[in-house]
Amino acid sequence: MADQISALEIKDITKQFPGVLANDKVSLNLKKGEIHALLGENGAGKTTLMNMVYGLYHPDHGQIFVNGQEAHIKEPTDAINLGIGMVHQHFMLIPVFTVAENIVLGNETIKGLQLDRRAASQRIRELSQQFGLEIDPNAMTGELPVGVQQRVEIIKALYRHCNVLILDEPTAVLTPQEADDLFRIMRELTQRGVSIIFISHKLKEVLAIADRITVLRGGRVVGETTPQTSDEHSLAAMMVGREVLLTVEKEKAQPKEVVLHVEGLRVKDKREHEAVAGVMLEVRAGEVLGIAGVQGNGQTELVEALTGLTHSFGGKMILAGQDVTNATPRRLVDAGIAHVPEDRHQFGMIKSYPIADNMILNTYHQEPYARRRTMNNKAIEEHAKRLVAQYDVRTPSVYTKGEALSGGNQQKMVVAREFSRPIKLLIAAQPTRGLDVGSIEFIHKRIIEQRDAGAAVLLVSAELDEVMSVSDRIAVMYRGKIIATVEAKTATREQLGLLMAGITPEQVAQK
């Protein structure tokens, strides 16, 4: 760390929303040149606190100091002028703009009456080289991988001369390789004097990258520690307020009849390239088949084809003996498929709808929620209240809009809806992405409960630890194909890592 002067200090910040005390007298200081992790469960108040530092919300009480001077931050422009930048969990980029256009938006250099594109591109290239953020200023943003889009957000903050960088759940949508690259960039930034607040709930990452750690629970600071004096178990207990199981407890699987049979499935991606290239797999009742693989090897397209969100152009999908190839989502739901989607905002919920309505999105037309064409509001409310209690969805009311929930509670809402009806096949894609340890433990338990109740479970996850601990068998997907299927109890990280890199089972056996 460069020195011990506080780049940012928060004193006794309090913020209340209707029915929710989001922050309760929170204090935190960020020293110059350090990475300070802000750790806590979903809904603990981490993002709300940083949104006040960035001017998106205003505190009810408390003070914010920047470089020792009290700051009155009324809007993001004030924060930017004070040298504060924020990279949000959901990127604030315009897909049809170039990298340079996104970066300079709102801070344009004008030459005559036109944008000085050459000067902007030159400055972006200088920042890219200075901080090890390789990027093409002329690339179309929407065509870039997620990890590269995140670099665009970081350069956008640096372009505005930020000295304090807030990263809100920056690894939630990254592959392990992209996350490692981000950590390299973070260290490079701090060596050049940038101070970083790293909002996360991923314990291994916090222990690997942070200089200091502040833990929030229920809107309050419950402790400050360092990686040298902590471990995963102690941090998890601080976050949740109890001991947390970091491994999945389950009995040996008792697989029965084949529920899902996929034969030679072929699917194209949005660019009309073949993303799924003749996949063959079977999932039996009473087992979890995990799909392991680096993100972008056809997993997303496979799930979309299996859930009716896109069409295949070859192969078959048989569900409980019934051919459902290219069936509609409605037909697949009625046939007994439950789907926890990879992108909950796009496919799992309607953000502007209240929780009660989100809980019946795929059964709203059925009794008791509807009689003929009339909605039964009392039945809908009772159903929602029961699921909110059963799945620990933290909300003041079942009429709260979905968009007002934290990410973890949104995911619990989706899981509650999908698990609350009789199902033959559960397809869970990235079911714990962006969730804290308590929510992860909860959802893993529910998945195993579905398995033990006789459902077939297809789990797709970019988290190798998750695939290894929840699955009974693991299929490794590489470039659109299943290149190997192994027993989870005998699989090793090294073996799976080699398979995920495209090394054949025969070559792995020789290593």
MARLUMKE-453024 format. One record per residue: x, y, z of N, C-alpha, C, O, CB in turn; residue in one letter. Coordinates in steps of 0.05 Angstrom, whole numbers, plus 5000, padded with zeros to 4 digits. Last residue first. Glycine has a CB too. Example, Ala and Ser with C-alpha at 12.3 -4.5 7.8 and 13.67 -1.06 7.14 Angstrom:
2
525749555142527349795143525850015157526850235161528249885114s 526448865156524649105156526449345156528549345169522649115181a 
END
This chain:
511
497242204628498642404643499142314672500342464688497142674643k 494141834603497041804600498641994617501041954622497841844571q 489042014611489841764624492841724624494041594641488341524612a 488842444576488742494605489842244620491242274640485942564614v 488742184527491042344534491242404564493442404576491042604518q 483641944532486041774528488541924536490341814548486141674499e 480242404536480542214559483042034557484241974577478042044561p 483642974506481942744505482342564529484442564542482542584479t 483243644523485043414522483343164524481743144542487243424545i 480244094530480043954504481943714501482143604480480644144482g 479844324578481644454559481744314532483244394514484444474571a 476743974605475444224598477244384578476244554563475044394623m 480643574615478443524596477043784587476443804563476343334610l 483643854653484843774627482743714607483043794583486643524632l 479843914694481044154682482344084655482144244636483144274700g 478843384708476743544696477843784682476943864660474643624716l 483943254730482843104708480743264693480743274669481642834719q 484343634772486343634751485243484726485543584703488843484761e 480043504805480043774792482043764768481443884747480843994812r 477642834793479443024806479343294791478643304767482342924808t 472642334806473742544789475542734806475042774829471542714775a 469941984838472741914831474042134814476442114809472841654816t 464842194844466342114868469242044862470942054881464941874881k 462942274792463742504808465442424831467342564839461242654818a 464941904736463641894762464742124779467142164782464141614776e 464642234671466042094692464342094718462442254721468742234698v 464842294602463042284625464342114647465141894642460142174618t 467342704549467642494569465542524590464542734596470542504582a 465643064512468042914505468642694526470342524520470443104503i 460243304482460843174507463342994501463042794487458443004518i 461243914443460943624446461443534474462943664489462843474426k 462344444438459744354430459344054432457243954424459344434402g 467544514460466944584432464444444422464344334400469344504414r 466244074510468344224497467644254468467244064453471144074501y 463943844572463143954546465444124535466444304549460544114547m 463443274611465143514604464543594575464643424557468143444608v 459143054660459743044631461243304625460443524632457143024614a 459042694719459842944707460542904677462242734670462343064722i 454442444768456142404745456742674733455242864735454742204724r 452742724812453342444816455042344792456842174796450742274817d 454143394836453543194816454142914825455742864843455143254791s 455943744877453043684874452443444856450543304861451643934863v 461543774873460243714899457343634897456343484913460543944918s 462843894820464043654833462543584858462243344864466943714839m 459944364810459444124793460443874808459143664808460844144766v 462444704847459644644849458944384834457544214844458044874837e 467744724829467144624856464244544859463644334871467944834877d 466944974779467844694780467344574807466544344809470744674773l 462245374754463745334779464445044782462744874788462045444804e 459045384712461745454706463545424731466045434729461945744695a 454044874704455345084720458245124711459644944703455345004750s 448244524701450244654684451444884700450045064708449044754657v 445043934717446344174728448444274710450344124703447444114756l 439343594713441543674696442643934706441244144705440643694666l 436143084748437143354750439543394731441443234731438043424779v 429942754756432542754742433543044742431943224737432342634713a 426642644819427042794795429742734783431642674797426743104801a 426142374868425742224843426042384817425642274796423142104843g 427542614914424642574910424042434883421742384877423242844911a 432942684908432042464925429042414924428142194931432842534954d 432843124873434042874865432942644881432042434870437142874867r 430543504908429143434883430243164873428642994864429543654862q 434643524947431943434955430343354930428943154931430443664970e 438743744917439043464926436343354935435743114930441143444949i 436644254911437144094887437343794895436143624881439744184873i 436544424964433944394950434344224925432644064918432844664942r 441944454976440244274991437644214976436743984974439644395019k 443344874940444544604937442844394951442344174941447444594947h 440645294964439745204937440944924932439544754920440645394915i 443445355014440545315013439645184986438144984986439045575017f 448645464998448145235014445145155012444444915010448945285044e 447645954971448745724957448145464972447245264960451745754952i 446046275013444146214992445045974976443345814967443746454974s 450846295043448446195055446346115034445045905037447246405073g 454546515006454946245015452346125028451745885025457246225036v 451046874953452746854976452746564987451146404978451947054998d 450946874880449746834906451846814928454146744923447946584906l 452646894827452147144841450947114868450047314880450347314824g 449846274811451446504801450746754816448346834817451146534770r 447145814823448145974846449946204837451346324853449645804865t 445745574775443645634795444545804818442845924831442545374806p 447245494719448645694736446745764760446246004764449345954720q 441345184707443645304693444745524710443445724716442845414665a 438044604716438944834731441544944719443644814719439444754761a 432544264702434844364688435744624702434344824701434244414657i 429343704725430143964733432644044717434643904718430643984763l 424043294707426743374700427243664709425743844702427243344669l 419043234731420542994723423443064718425242904725419342874698k 415443544785417243564761418643294756419243144775419343784765i 410243894815411343624809413043644783412143744762409043424805p 412544524842410544364828411844094821414244064822409544504802r 416544844862414144814878411944664863409644664872413045094884s 421144974835421244724852418544664865418244464878423344754873f 420045454809420645214793420444954809419744744799423345244781e 419145814852417045764832417545494818415745344814416945994812r 424145784879421645714893419445644873418045454876420745944912a 427645984840427845704849425245614863424345394858430245674869v 425846514838425746344814425746054822424245894812428046414795v 426946674891424246694880423846514856421846374854423546994873m 432446614893430746444910427846444900426446244901430946534939k 433847024858434446744850432746554867431746354857437446684854q 432247464887431047424861431447124853429546994843432247614840q 435747404929432947364935431347334909429347194908431747594951n 440547524904440147264917437247204922436346974919441747254943g 439848064887440247844868439747574879438547404866443047854857g 434348374924437148324919437448094899435547934896438748274945s 428348654896429748454912432748454905433548534883428548174907l 426048994860426849114885428348914903429548994923424449214900a 424248694817426748854813427748974839430049054840426249064793e 419348484835421748314833424348464831426348384842421548134809g 415848894881416648824854419248664854420948694871417049084837k 411748644934414148794926414948704898414848464891416448734946t 407848314949407148504928409448694921409148874904404648674936y 409448034992409347884966408548064943408547974920407447644969v 413948455030411348375021411448204996413348234980409548625016s 419248525045417248625063414448535056412648525073417248925063p 423447945038421948165026419948265046418848115062420548064999t 427347415025427147645044425947885030427148015013429947705055r 425446775021425747015004425247255021423047295031423647004980v 425546245042426946465055427546695036429746805035429646365067d 422245855024424845885010426346135020428346215008424345914980y 417845885057419145625053421945655042423745505049417445445035q 416046415052416946305078418646055075420646025089414446245096a 414946434998416846635009417846535036420246555042415446905013v 411046034994413745994982415746184993418146114996413546024951l 406746265022407846005030410645965019412445865034405945775020r 405946734993406746755021407946485031409846495046404246825038k 404246514943406746664945407746684974410146654979406246954934a 399446254958401546104946404246244949406246124957400946054916h 396446704974397146494994399446324984401146245000394546324999e 396146994925397447114949398246894969400446904979395547314962e 393246624894395846714885397446834909399846774912395646934863i 388446604922390046354919392946424911394846304921388846164898a 386747134915387147024942388946774941390846754957384546954956k 386047194860388147344874388747234902391047234910387347634876n 384946844809384146804837386346934854388246804862383746504844n 382947114747385047054765383947034794382247194802387247264763m 378746834697378947014720381146924739381246694747376147024735t 377346494658379246714651379546914673380547134669378246864626r 376945934694376346024667378246254660380646194657373346134666r 380646124746378245974740377046094715376346324714376145974764r 387346084770385446194751383046004748383345764748386746234724a 389845824811390546104807388746234786388546484785393446124797y 389345284824387245464834387745764827386245934837386945434864p 388545214752387345234779389445164800391245004795384845044781e 392845584707391845334719390345394745390845594758394145134724q 395346014687392845934673391545684686389445604677393545874644h 400046064715397946264720395246184708393146274717398846534708y 404645774712402245624720399845814724397745724735402745474746t 409046074702408545854684406145684692405645474680411045674683n 408746484741409046554712408546324693407546364671411846654708l 407846514795406046344779406346394749404546344734403146404787i 411446854819411346584829409546394813409546154816410346584858m 410447354798412847204788412746914797413846744783415347334798n 406047504829405647434801408047284789407647104773405147694785d 408747584879406447404877405947314848405347084843403947534888a 412547984868413347714874411147514869411547304858414447694902i 410248414813410648344841411448044844411047884826408048404858p 414048594754411748454767412348414797414648384805411248184752y 418548794733416548994741414148864754412349004764415649154717s 421548344719422548514740420348704751420348764775424848674731k 419747714712419047974700419548184722418048184742416047984690i 424447174705422647344720421847584703423147644683423947434746m 427946864673426846754697424846914712423546814730429046704715g 430247094628428546854624427146754650425446584648430246634613f 432947574642431847544615429747314614427747344600434047494596q 434347504696432847744688431547704660429347804656434747984687h 437147024699434547044712432947284703430447274703434847044742r 440546654659440046944661437246984673435246974659440247084633d 440046104666442646224669442346524674443746644691444446174645e 433945874699435545964676438146104684438446204706433946154660p 431445294718432645524732434645644711436745524707434045444759v 425844954700428245084689429045314707427545514709427745174660h 422544324696423044574711425644684702427544544697422944524742a 418143924659420844044661420744294678418944464674421944104633i 413243674649414543624674417443724676418943634693414643334679g 409843804608410943534608412643474632413343244636412643494582a 408944344617406744154622407643864623406443694636404644194601d 414044524600413144564628410944364635411044234656412244854632v 413544384546415644254562415044284592415544104607418344374555l 409444714528409044424527411144284545410444084558409344324498r 411845224537409345144551409044844551408344724572406945284538r 416345214501416745214530414245134546414444984566417545494539p 414944724448414844994459415444984490415144774502412045124454t 419844254421417244324433417344604445419444704450416444114455a 424344034397423344304388420544364398419044514385423444314358n 422543394418424443554402423143804392421043794379425543384378t 419943034449419343324453421343504439421743734447419343384484v 417442414452419142584435418242874438416042944430418942494405d 417442064512415842224494417742404478419442544489413742394509q 420341804552419241644530417741804509416841684489417541434540g 421842244584420142024595418741864573416341804575418042144614a 423542574528422942624557420942414566418642404557421842914561l 428342634479426242464489425942504519427842484534426842164483i 430542974425430343004454427842844463425642904455430043304462m 435142894370432542844384432842904413435042884425431642554379k 437943204310437943054334435243034347433243134337439843164353g 438043894287438643604283438543464310439043594331441343564270g 437244404300436944334271437744044265438043964242438644534254f 433244664354435544504344435044454314432844474304435844234359s 431145304375430645054360433244924353435245054348429045114335h 430345574442431445584415431045314401430545114415434445664415t 427445464486428045744480429345794453429446014443429845864502l 426444944503424645064483425145354476423545484463421945034492g 430144704535427844844549426044984529424245134538428945044570t 434044504503432644314520430144444534428344294542434544204541l 436044974480434644784463432944584480430744514472436644624446a 438345214525436145354510434645164493432245194490437345594494e 442344844537440144884556437745024542435444954546441045054579v 445644904491444444644498442044684516439944564511446644464512l 447145444495445445364472444145084477441845034469447045354446e 450345414541448045594540446145504518443645484523448845884535t 454445054525452644984547450145154546447945044550454045034574q 458245174487455645064478453645004500451444914494456144824462g 462545404510463045154495460445014487460344774482464744964511n 462045824544462345884515462845644498463545664475464546084511g 465845674602463545814590464045874560466245954553462946084605q 468745034606469145324605466845454591465945354570471945394591v 465044524640466344634616466744934620465345074634464544584592g 460444024660462744194666463944294640463744164619464944034682a 454243854681455743914656457944114664457444334672453844044634i 452043314722453243574719454543614692455943434682455143634742g 446442974738448542974718449543264715448043444707447542864690l 443942684794444742944783446942904763449142804770445643144806v 438342224800441242284798441542574788439742694776442642094778e 432942074798434442034823437442074820438941984837434041754831g 432441874731431041954755432741894779433941674781428241804758a 438142034689436241844701434741974725435842154738437641594710r 439942274627439742344656437542164667435342154656439042644660v 444642224574442242124587442342204617444442214629442141814585e 446942494510447042464539444442344550442342354536447542734553l 450442764457449042524466449242514496451442534508450242254453m 450743284409450943204437449242954443446942934434450043434456v 452243534359451643254361451843144390453042924394453443094343g 454444074377455243914354454843614358456743464360458143964347a 452544704388452144434399452444244376450844244357449344404414v 453845114353454845134381454544864395456144804413453245344397a 455045324290454245084305455545094333457945084336455144834290e 452946004280455045804281454145564297452445594315457645924293h 449346414281448846194262451246004259451445864239448146314234e 449846754322451346824298451046614276452446624255454246874304r 447246504363445946744351447346834326446146974310445846964371k 448445794347448346034365447146264350446246244327451146094376d 444945184334446545414325446345634346444345664359445745514297k 445344494351444144754355446044974346448544954350443444794385v 443843814353445444024340443944284342441644304335446043944310r 444143184385442943454384444943654372447243664380442143544412l 444642614389445642754366444643044363444143134341444942604341g 439842544436441242384416442042564392440242654377439542144406e 438042484502438742674481440542534461442542414469440142934492v 433242334548435142204528435542404506433642484492433941934518h 431242354613431942514590433942364573436042264583433142784599l 430141894645428142104642428642274617426842334602427942284667v 431241224655432141454640429741644637427641574626433341374613v 429940984723429540984694430641244681430841444694426540954688e 434641124773432640934764432440954733434440944719429840984777k 439841204823438641254796436741034787437240794792440841294776p 440841404879439541154872438141194845435741214843437341074894q 446941674908444641694889443541414884444941214885445441824862a 448441714977449041604950446541604933444341534942450241314953k 446542345008446742045007447541964979447442114960444141915016e 450142945022448142795007448642495010450942415014448142874977k 452243595032451743345046449543195031447343305026450943385075e 457143985001454343884999454143615013455643425007453543864970v 460944465039460744225021457944125022456444165042462844005029t 460344855075461544935050461744705030462544735007464345055054l 455445015120456744785107457744875079456144955062454644545104l 456545505169455545445143457045205132459445185133455745685124v 454545745233456345575217455045495191452645435190457145325234e 452046425230451946145240454045995224455146095204449046025236r 452046905205451346905233451046625245449946595266448747055237g 453747005154451146885157450146885186447746875191451146595147v 458847245158456847345139454047255146452147415145457547235111m 461546955197461047235202458847345183457147495192463647395197m 461646455172460146475197459546775203457446835213461746355220a 465046575129462246485124460546525149458246605147462246195114a 469846685156468446905141465546825136463746995138469946945114l 470946185178470546415196469146645182467346775193473146505208s 471545875131469445805150468846045169466546095175470345565167h 475846105102473146095091471046055112468846175111473045885070e 479646505150479346295131476446285121474746445130480146015143d 484247015175481546905170481746655152483846595140479747115156s 488847305177487647225203484947085200483447055219487447465222t 490147435126492147295142490947185168492046985179494547475148q 486047745106486347465097488247305114487947055116487247465068p 483048095162484948075140485047785130484347605146487748185148t 477148455184479248255187481148275163480848455146478047975190t 471548685220473648745200475948565205476648515228474549045202e 464348605229467148545234468948645212468148675189467548245237g 459448765219459648575241462548495245463148335263457948325234v 455849325201458549215201458749025225458249095248460749435203v 449149215177451049305197453749185193454048965182449949245225r 445548975142445949265140447949385160448349625160443349395144g 445848425152443448575159443848875160442549015176442448475186g 452748475154450448295158448048455167448148595187451248065178r 459148565124456448675131454448445135454548245121455448865109l 465948595137463648415133461148565142460948665164464048155148v 471848785105469748875122467248705116466448675093469149185119t 478648645098475948545093474048655114474448635138475848235093i 484648825063482948815087480148735079479448765055482949095101r 486748635015488648715036487148715063488248625084489948995031d 484448094972484048324989486448385008487848195016481548295006a 485247624942485847884930485948114950487248314945483947934909i 484047144969486347144950487147424943489547474937485546994925a 479547234999482047155013484447174995486747225005481846875024l 476047334957476647544977479247484991480947664995474247574997v 475846834933476847064918477647294937479747424934474747164898e 473546504972476246444962477446694948479846744951476146214942k 468446754979470446745000473246694990475146834999469746535020l 464547184948466046944942468546934960470347094957466946934912k 461747634951460947434971462547174967461946974979457947384970h 463848324943463748044935462347884957461947974980466547934930s 466848914922464448794933464148504924464248454900461848964925i 472349244933471648994919469248874933469548744954474048794918f 475049854923473149714940472049484923470849524902470849904950i 481750084913479449924903477749814926478749704945480549684886i 485750614890484650474913482050334904480450444890484150664937s 491450694849488550684850487750524875488950314881487350554824v 497050674845495850874863492750874864491651034879496651134854g 499350274818499550544805497850744820497250964810498650524776r 498049834846500949904845501350184833503350314837502449704828q 492749804835493549894861496449974862497250154876492949684882t 492949614781491649874787492649974814493250214817488649844787l 495249114788496649314771495549594778497049784780496349254741e 491248854816493848904829495449114814496749274826495448634830r 487148854776486748994802489449054816489849274827484948834820m 489448524737488948804731488648964757489649194759486448834713i 489448044765491948154755491648454750493448614758492948004730r 483947984770485548024794488348134787489448294801485847754809f 482447904717481448144731483248194756483948424761478548104739l 484747404708485747634693484847894706486448084707484647624664d 481547084741484447104746485647354732487347494743485946854737d 476747154714477047254741479947284748480747484760475647064761a 477746884666477247174665477547304693478447524695474447234654e 478246364687480446484673480246784672482146934676480846364645q 473046274708475346274726477746404713479246544727476045994734p 468646754675469746494678472146504697473146714703470646384650t 463947224705466547154692467246854695466446724714468747324704l 459747434732459247334705461747254690461747224666457747544690v 461947574782459447424781458947304754457647084752457147594789a 466347884791466847624780464347454777464447224769468747474798t 464648374814465848374787466248104775466548084751468448514788p 461048614853460848334845462148294817460848194799457848244844e 463149234836460849104849460448824837459648794814458249274844d 468449614851467749384834465549224848466049104868470249204828l 470450264851468650084864467849864844466849924823466050234875i 476250624857474750454838473050254854474150104870476550314818l 479151244861477751044877475950884858474251004845476051174901v 480951544821482951454840481851244859483251094872484051694856n 479451674753478651574779481051484795482951354785476551344776c 479351954702481452004723480551914751480952064770482052304723h 476251764663475151994678476952054702476052194721472251954687r 478951324648478851544629477851804642478652024634476951474605y 477550974689480251094688480451334669481951524675482250874680l 472350844673472750984699475551114699475751344709472550784722a 473350594625471550834625471950994651471951234651468650744623k 476450174641477750384626476050634626477050864627478350294597i 472249874664474449964681475950194667476650394679476449734686i 468949774620467849924643470150034660469950264669466049734660e 472449464589471449714579470449894601470950134602469249664558v 472949014622475349194618474449464607475549664615477249064598r 467948804614468548914640471049094639471249294652469048674660q 468448634562466548854567467148974595466849214598463648754566q 471848204571472948434557471048674561472048904563473248374527v 468347844597470747934610471948184598473048354612472847724611g 464447754557463747894581466248004595466148234605462247714600v 466947884489466347714512465847874537466648104539468647514516p 463648344443465948264459465048064481462848074490467148514472l 459448544414460748294403463048194421464247984415461748344375e 458049014437456248794440457348534430456348314437453648844425g 462149374419462049284447460349034450461048844465460949504465t 466349314366463549354373463049224400463548984403461649234351m 472849644368471149404368468249474376467849654392472349194388a 476150074372474250074350472449834349470649804332475650094324n 479749994413477750204416475550204395473450304399479150474414p 481249364437481149514412478949734414476649664417480549324388d 485549234493482849264482483049424456484749604454480949394502i 488749034552488849024522485949034511484248874518490248774512e 490749294602487949244594487749244564486649424552486049464607l 495249464630495049194621492249104614491448874618496049014643g 495650004641494449834662494149544653492849384667491849944671f 498050224595499050294622498150104643499650034662498050574629q 495050034553497749944556498749994584500249824595499550094535q 490150294563490250004559493049904564493349704578489249924531s 491650834562490750714587490850414586491550284606487850804593l 493050874507495050934528494250804555495850684568495351234531e 488150754483490450574479492550624500493750424509491650624450r 485251204500484350934508486650734505487150564522481950844492i 487951614474487951614503487151334513488251244533485951824514r 486851474420489651484430489751464460491451324471490951734420q 481351524418482551264414485351254425486251054436482451184385s 480952084427479651904446480951624443481651494464476651884440a 483552284382484552344408483452154429484952064447483852644416a 480152084341482952004342484152054370485651884380484552164321r 475152314351475452024354478451944356479051764371474251874330r 472452824373475252774365475852484370476952414391477252964380d 466152974348467652824367470452764356470752674334466152554374l 465353644320465153354319466853224341468653344352466153254292q 466054164312463354094320463053784322460853684325461254204301l 472354204335470454354319467654284329466954344352470754274288g 472553664372474353814354472553944333471453814316476453614340k 471453464438470353574414472453724398474053874409467953764420i 471152904478472953114469472053204441471853044422475953014468t 465952734524467052744497469052964493468753184504464752764477e 463252484565465752614571467352644545469752604544467452444592n 458852214548458452404570460952554577460952734594457452254594g 462851694525460051794527459651964552460151874575458151554527l 467751454521467651754522464851864526464552104529468851864496v 466450904522468251014542468051324544468051434566471150944535i 463150824477462150774504463850914525462751024545462050474510n 466750964436464251114440463051074467462051264480462151044418e 470650564442471350844446468851014451468851184468472850954421a 467550094429468850124456469450414461468850514483471549964457v 461550294394464350194395465350224424464150364440466150334375t 454750104406456850304405459550164405459749934414456650504429f 451049714415451549784386453550014384454050104361448849874374v 450849644471452049434454452749524426454649434414450149204453p 452850074519451050064497452149874476454149934464450550354485i 453449904589454649944563452449934541450449794545456849734557l 453949784646452450014635453550094608454550314604452650264655m 453249114671454749324658452949544645450749484636456549204636f 451648934733450548924706451649164691450949394698447348914707h 455049104774454848824768453648774740454648604725453148684789q 458949694755456549564766456549274758457749194738453949704757h 464250044774463549844754461349674767461749524786466049674745v 465550724787464150474796463450304772462350394752461550554811m 470151214813468851064791467550814801468450704822471051004770g 471951844836470751584844469451464819467851594805468551624866i 473752364833475552144826474551874834476151694838478152194839g 470252764837471852714861473852484856475352414874470152664885l 467452724790469152954794470952934818473153064819467453204796n 464452264803466552254782468452484785470852444782465152254754i 461052474842462952264849465152254829467552224836461451994851a 458152844811459752934834461852734842464152804848457852994858d 455652494776457552694765459352804788461752844784456152924751t 451952204808454452084798456552274788458952234790453851884777p 449852674860449452524836452052404826454152484836448152704813e 451452874908448652884902447852714878445652634874447753164899k 455852874958455452744932452452714926451052554939456852464931i 460053224990457153224988456453134960456453284940455953514993h 465353045032464353055005461253055006460052895020465352824987a 470653275072467853195071466753245043467153455031466153335092e 477253045061475353265059472453165057471952975042476053445035q 480452595059480352745084478452975084478053105105483052855090g 479452365009482152475015482052665039483252875038483152624990n 472852445023474652365002477252515006477352765007473452424973v 467752225066470152385063471852275040472252035039471752405090f 461052255085462952135067465252325063464852565058461652065039i 456552135140458352305124460152135107460751905113460052485143q 449652085165452452005161453952185142452852365130452551725151g 443051915141444852035161447651945154448051745139444051945190h 440951775092439151915111440852055133440152275142437151725124d 444651845030444351745058442351905074442052145070447051735072p 442051734966442951934985442551825013440451725020441452204981h 444351384907442551424930443651634948446051704945442151154945y 448251514871445751404860443551414881441251434875446251114850l 453251674888451251874883448651774871446951934863452352074865g 457151324905457251404877454951604869454851684846457051154859y 455851244957458451364952458551464923459851674918460751154957v 451050994948451051254961453651394956453751634952450451234991m 452750514926451050684909450850964921450451164907448250564905n 455150284970456850394949455250574930456450754918458250174934m 450550145000452550315011454250444990454750684990454350155031l 447949794964446650044972448650234983448550474977444449984994t 451749374962451349534939449949804946450650004934449649384918t 451249185017453749255005453449444982454649664981455249004995k 446848985045447149275043449649365030450249605030447049385071g 445448455044446748555068447148855069447648975089449348415072a 443448234997441548385014442748495040441348605056439248225020g 447547675001445747834984443747975002442447855019444347664962n 452447745054450347605040448947785020449248035022448247485060e 459048035045456548005058454547845042454947805018455348265065g 464648475043463548205041460948185056460548315077465647995053l 468948855011466448885025464848635021463748585000464849145015l 475948925012473548755005471248825023471548845047474248455006a 480349354987478749315011476249165003474549274988478049595026h 486549434966484149304958482649224983483549064999484749044940i 490150064967489449804978486949694964485449844951488849825008e 491650594954493150374943492450094954494049914951496050414946g 489650895014490650924987492250684978493950584993492351184985k 484250565049486850685048487850705019486950555002488950535065k 477850675068479450555046482050705044482050945038477850565018l 473550525122475450695109477250535090477950305094477250835130n 466850555147468950405132470950605122470250825114467650235108l 460650455180463150605177465250425164465350185169464150715205s 453650505185455950355173458350545171458150765161455250235146v 448450555208450850675220453350525211454950435227450650665251k 445650105170445150205197447850295210449350125220443849985215d 442250035109444850085122444250215149442750405152446650265105n 436849875102438949765085441649795097443349615096438849905058a 431349705130433649865139436049755125437149555133433949865171l 425049695099427749575099429749785109429950005099428549475071v 420149955094420149685105422949555107423149335117418549515088g 422750385047420150295059420350005068420649825052417850335040p 429650455068427550445047424950355060425050255083428450255023f 434950815097432450665101430750685076430350905065430950765126q 441550855116439650885094437250695098437550455102441050815067k 447151155146444651015150442851065126442651295117443251105176t 453951175163451951195142449551025148449750785154453151115114i 458551275196455851245207453651295187451651435192455451445230d 462851475147462351495176459351485182457751655174463551755187k 467851295103464951295107464451295137465451115151463451055093i 473051535064472151455090469151495092468051705085473651625112e 478251425018475351455022474651365050475651165060473851285001l 483651435026482651545000479651595002478551784990483251344977a 487151575083484651465073483951595046483651845045482451505093s 494151425086492051635084489551505072489751345053492951875067i 498451085089496151025106493951245105492151235122497050985134q 501050895024501251015050498650965066496950815056501751325048d 500950454986502650694982503050845008505350905014501350884962a 501749765000500050005000501750255000503850255013498150005024m 
END
